[in-house]
Amino acid sequence: MDAIRPEVDLPTVLVLASGRGERFTASGGHTHKLQALLAGKPVLQHTLDAVIASGLPWHLEDAGHPGMGDSIAAAVRATPDAAGWLVLPGDLPLVRSDTLRAVARALAQHAVVIPLYQGLRGHPVGFAAVCRDGLLDLKGNQGAAPVVRAQEAMNSVAFLALDDIGIVTDIDTVDDLARAGELLAARQA
């Protein structure tokens, strides 16, 4: 396990938990997806456990917002002294703490860091402090895509290949929850 040197300014993990989870209930879920049980523990708690284990500072953004962009902007406003941010949707219960640390380390040298699992883009996406104004301007459902595009235009985006299926295993439906349960059981075996 690689530790992050404490003397380095650490980015803050922004755990986004503001969504309505409508696809989950439409698929047959009887509760909000973040409160759905995965191996006896709510999905959001699995995500928070990984964040806490990473040792990085973090902020839970769970106030109601109209879209992901609004949630990100609110979370950045709530953490004005952060050295940067790792944007992590709360519905990624299998993300590993070492993945969070790896993105944080890569962020020390890039404006934006996008983790990849077998070529698929995942989360958390890391943003350096230089992205602050762009993140604060976000609105709607598009998330941080405009900030990523602006940094791509300046060749300031790094793609970080990781062996963590948890970065692409989000819970949107009851079937997603069942698949995450299978992956978690295999990981613990």
N, C-alpha and C positions, 0 to 999 in steps of 0.2 A: 504494500500500500504506500503510495507516494503521498507524503504530507506536503501541504502548502506552507511555505515559510511564513511565519506569523508577521514578520516585519513588512511584508508586501501588502499593499492595499488590496483588499479582497472585494470582489463584486458581491452584490446582494442577490440572493435567489428570490425572485418574485413568483410566489405560488398563486396562480390565478384560479379562484374558486367562485367566480361570479356568475357563471353561465346557468341557464335554466335547465339544461339537461333534457330537453324535450324529446330528442331522438331515443333516449334511453326509456322513458316512460311509454313512448309510442311503440317500442319494440316489446313491451310487456313488463317492464320494470315497475315495481310497486313503491319505489322510493326515489329520491334524487340519486343520480349515478354516483356522486361523491360519498353518499352515505350507504350505498350498496355494500354488502359484506363480501369480502374476498378473504378466504381462509380465516373467517371469524372476526375480521377487522375491517372497518370502513375503508373504501378505496382511498379517500383523502388522507387517512391516517398512515397508510402505506407510503404515500408520496411524502408526507411530512417526516416520517421516520427516516427516509433516505436523506432528506434535506438536513435534518438535525445531525445525522451521522456524518455528513460531509464536513461539518465544522465551519461552514460558510455562514455569514450573516444572512438572515432571511426575513421576508415579509409576506404575510398571508393577505391577499386582496380578495375579500369575500363580500364586499358591499355589492348591492345590485347595480349593474351597469348595462347599458343597452347593447354593447358589443365588446369583442376582445380588445379592440383598439382603445376603447374607453377605459377598460380594466387596466391595461398596461400603463396608460397615461396616469391614471389615479395612483397606481403602485409606485411609479417613478416620482410623482409629486410627494408621496408619503415617505420617500427615502432620499431626500435631497442631498445628503452627504455621501451617498454611495459612490464607490470608485468605478462602478459599472453594474450591469444587471444580467442575470441569467433568467430568461422568461420560461417558466415551467408551468404548463397547465396542470391543475390539480388531479386530472384524471389519468395520470401516468404512474400507476402504482408499482410498476416493476423497475423504474429507473433506479440505477445504482448510485450510491454515494460517491464512488470513485469516478463515475462518469461526470458528476457535477464538478468534482475537483479538476478533472482533465479539461473540461471546457473553461473553467476559471483560469487555469494555467495558460491555455492557448490565448485567452482574451488579453493577457498581458502584452501580447505582440500584435494584435489585430483589432480593428474597429468592430468587426462582427465575426462571430464563430458559429458555424452551423454544424451540428453533429450529424454524422451519417451512419446508418446501419445497413450494410450490404447495398449501398448506393441510394438508400431512401433517406430523405431529410427527416430529422427528428427534433426533439426538444431535450434539454433546454437550449435555446438559441442565446448566445452571449452577445451583449452590447457594451462597448466601452463608453466611458463618460462623454466622449466626443459625440455620441449619438443622443445625448440628453434632450436637446431641443426637438429633434425629430420624434422621439418617443413621447414627449409631452404634447405634441400636436396630434397624436393619433386619435381617431374616432371611428366608430362603426365596427363592422364585423371583419374587416380586412386584416386585423392584427398589425404586426410590425412589418408587413411586406414592403410598404413604401420606404422605410428606413433601410431595409436590406437592399432594395434596388438602388437607392442613392449611394450606398457604400460599394455595391458591386460596380457601379459606374466609375468609382475611384480606385478600383482594384484593392479594396480594403476588407474583403471578405475571405475568411479561411474556412475550408471544409475539413472537418476532423472525423476521420474514419474510426469508429469505435465498435467493439464487440459487445454491444449491449442492446438486445432486442427490446428492452424496456423503454428506449427512447422513441420507439414507434408503436408501442402497445398502449393505445389510449382506449378508454372505455366510453363508447358512444351507444352501444346496444347491449342487450342481455347476452347475445352471442359473444360479444367482445369480452364481457365479464367472465363467461365460461372459459374462453380461450386463455385469458390471463390466469385463471385458476389452474389450468393445465400447465402453463409455463412456469408458474410459481411452484407447483408441486414437483415438476421436473428439476427445477433449480435447487430445491431443498433436498432432493433425493440423493 
